[in-house]
C-alpha cells in the first residue's frame, strides 16, 4: 500500500532514457505518457487504497491521497526502438510521433566495421543553457517564417497536423543553441514529416482497402 514514485517523477528536470521501447496498443500507460508529453500534468482517481504522499520540487509535485493521484513533472525523453513505423496501426502512435523528433539510424557496412573495431558511436557535446530562456519576438517570428516557407511547398494534411508542434520544437532547440543552424532545423522538419508519413500512408492505404471492400 506504499506509493512508489515512477520514472516520470524521479527523472524530473532531467533525462528519461528508454531502451528497447515497444508500443502497446490500448494501454493505460500510453494515456499517461501522452498526457505528460502534452502538458506535463496528470491526474487520476484510483480504485485502491494507498498511503498518502506529498512531494514537491519547485513548481513540480506528486500527490496521492484517498485514491486520487496528481502529478506535475518535466523531463526530456530519449527512446531507442527497433519498431518499424510502417507496421504500427494506431492513432495513439500517430499522436506520439507528432510529439517527437524522430531519427532513423541505418549504419552503413563501413560504419558497422568501425563500430566492431571500437569506434565511438556518438560524440557528446555539452550544453549549459539557462533554466529559463526568453525568445524575443523577432526570433520567434523568424522561426515561424522558416517553418511556413519550408512547409508551404508541401501543404498537405500531414504538414498542417505537425505545423504548430514543429514551431514548438524549433523554439526548444533555439533555447538550447544560441546560434541555431537553419539547415539542421530543416532536417528536423524532414525527420518529423517522414516518420509521420510512414504511419499516415499506412492509414490511408488501409482506409482505401476498407472502402473498396464495403462498396463490393
HUTAWO-V649649 format. One record per pair of residues at least 12 apart in sequence whose ideal C-beta (glycine too) atoms are under 6 Angstrom apart, sorted by sequence separation. I is the first residue (numbers start at 1). J is the second residue. If there is no record, write none. Layout:
BEGIN
[[I J] [I J]]
END
This chain:
BEGIN
[[60 72] [52 65] [60 73] [170 185] [147 166] [147 167] [46 67] [45 67] [45 68] [166 189] [44 69] [43 70] [143 170] [8 36] [42 71] [162 192] [41 72] [40 72] [40 73] [40 74] [135 171] [158 196] [135 174] [150 189] [158 197] [133 175] [158 200] [3 50] [129 176] [12 60] [1 50] [2 51] [127 176] [1 51] [3 53] [9 62] [5 62] [21 79] [16 75] [21 81] [3 64] [12 73] [14 75] [15 76] [16 77] [17 78] [18 79] [19 80] [34 95] [30 92] [37 99] [12 75] [9 73] [11 75] [8 73] [25 90] [98 165] [101 169] [23 93] [101 188] [103 191] [102 191] [102 195] [97 195] [97 196] [94 199] [85 195] [86 198] [85 198] [85 199] [86 202]]
END
